[in-house]
Amino acid sequence: MANTWPPLMDELTPPGRPASVDEWLALDEDDTRELVDGRLEEAEVPTAVHELGISWLVRVVGAWLGDRGFVFASGLKLLLAAKTGRMPDAVVVLPGSKPPPPHGPLREPPDIVIEFVSPSPRDERRDRVQKMSEYARFAVRYYWLVDPALRTFEIFELSSAGYTQVAAATGGTIEPVPGCPGLTLGVDALWAELARLSVG
């Protein structure tokens, strides 16, 4: 049975300093703070597991896309609302969609946003509640949520009630991948890639 995630908002962290969209866009490229309701918010600190998982997904999705679409890793800015901007772990523009601008933020929703859940409760809640609500309002069609601690790979599709879970796996493969005909996601292969970090 599908799980529906209605847009919810919650105060997760103390507010950061006020900033405009122009100030946020002008931040140094090494500054990973995000803009949330007109205030700068510290982003989660990426770990080796986080970065390896994202690079694996970018390789797999990129090989499937070829030159028919686009996949971007961390650092691409999405302007979600008048006072809110995020930098997802990965962004996918599917074949047939309008290419993103060569410079500046994305002001139109990409087809897929991917977040790799960090282990802290604060970061997990941000990905599962706050960002999910924001991406839904921005009309991102698919939201992929990967949780290496729980070993879950979830795919949500936008519906009138928010995001509805349309695929989930703890192992094996996800095939078909909603919205991505011909793509196979080897969940076991992803966990095996991450397990290489614990081999010493």
N, C-alpha and C positions, 0 to 999 in steps of 0.2 A: 504494500500500500504506500502511496506517495506521501511524503512529508512536506507540508507547506510551511515556509518560513515567512510570516508577515513582517513587513518593515517595522523594526523596533529601534528605538534610540535609548541610549543609556549614557550617563556621565561616567566615563571610564578613568579619566585622569584629571588632575588639576589643570585648569586652562593655562596655555602658554601665552607668550606675548602677542598682542594684536598685530596683524599684518594684513596688507591688501593683497589682492591677487597679483598685481604687478610686482610687489615686493617679493612674493613667493616665487614667481617666475624668474626673478632676477637673482635668486640665491645661487651661490657657487654650485657647480655640478656635483661636488663632493658632499654638499649639505643635503642630507636625506630627510629633513623635516617635511612634514605634510601640513597642509592648511585645512583646519577643521573649524567651521563656523567662524572664520575670520581670525583664527589664532594658530600660531605655529605649534605643532605637536611633534615630539620626538618619535621617530619611527623605531620599530623593533630592531635590535642589533642582530644582523645575520650571522648564522653559525655555518660551519663547514657542511653540516647536513643540509641546511637550507640552501646554500649556494650550489652544492652538488646536485640536489634534487631539481632545482630550477634549470641548471645547465642540461641535465638529462632530458627534461621535458622539452626544452627549446630544441635540442637535437632531434628528438623523435617527431615533434610536430613540424619542425622545419623540413625534415626529410620528406614527410608526407605532403607538405604544401608545395615544395619546390619553388618555382617562380609564380605560382598562382595566387599567393597571398603573402601575409607578413606575420612574423612572430618576433616579439621584442622582449628582452629580459629587463631586469630591474633598472629603474632610472627614467623611464618614460613617464611624463607627467600627464595626468588626466584632469581636466578642469570639469568637475562634476556639477558644480553649482556656483552661484555668484560669489560665495565665500568659502568654498570647499574644493580642495585639490588633493588627489592621491597619487602615489607612485606604486602601482601594483607590482607583484613579483614577476609577472609575465602578462603580456597582452597579445591577443591573436586577432588578426583581420582576415576573414575567410575569403575564398575565391568569390568574385562577383561583387564584393563590397567596395565602397569608395576607398582608395588608398589614403593613408594618413598624410598630413602635411610633412614636408621634409624638415621643417624647423618649427619649434614652438610646441605647445601642449596639444593634446587631442581634445577638441571641443565637441566632438560627436562620439557617441558610444561605439567602442569596438565590439566585435562579435563575442569574444571570450575574454574574461579576466581570470587570472589564476593567482591564488594566494596559497603559500606554503605556511601552515600554521606553526608558529613558534611555541615552545613548551610552556612559557609562563601563562598563568591564568589571565593576566591582563591582556596579553597579545592574542590569546585564543579568543577571548570575548570580543576583542576589537574586530577580528576577522569574521567571527560567526554572527555577530549582532550588528555592530556599527557599520562596518564596511558593506555587509550584505544589504543593509537598508539603503545605503548611499548608492551602490551600484544598481539596485533595483530602480530607484528614482531616476537614475541617469539612463535607464533603459538598456543596460548591457544584457544581451539575450542569454548568455550562458556564464555561470560562475562555477569555476572548478576550485574545490577546496581539498588540499592534500594535507593530511595530518600524520607525519611520520611516527609520532609517539603512540598514537592509537592505531597506526597502520591502516588508515582508511583513505580512500580516494572517492570523493563525492562530486557529482555533477548536478548542478541545479539549472533549471530553465525558468525564465521569467514568465509569470502568468499574471492574471489580473489581481491575484491575492499576494503577490510577491514572488519569491522563488520557491519552486517545487522541485524536490529531488527526483531526478529522472534516471539516475544511474549511481550505483555505489558498489564498491568492492574492497575487500581486505586482502585479496590475492587473486591469482589467475589473470584474466584479461578482461578489459572492457571492450566489447565489440558486439554490436555497432556502437560507436561513440555518437551521441546525439548531436546533430548538426554537422558532423564531419564524416560523410560517407567514405568508406575505404580506409579510415584510420583505425588502427588497433593500438590500445594502450596496454602494455604488458606490466601490470601492477607488480607481479612477482619480480620482474626484471628491474623495476624501480627500487624495490626493497633490497634486492641483491646489490645494486649499485651503491646504495647507502650503506650497506653492511660492510663494504670494503674499507670504510673509515675505521671500523673497530678491529680490523686485522692488524696485529702488531708483531 
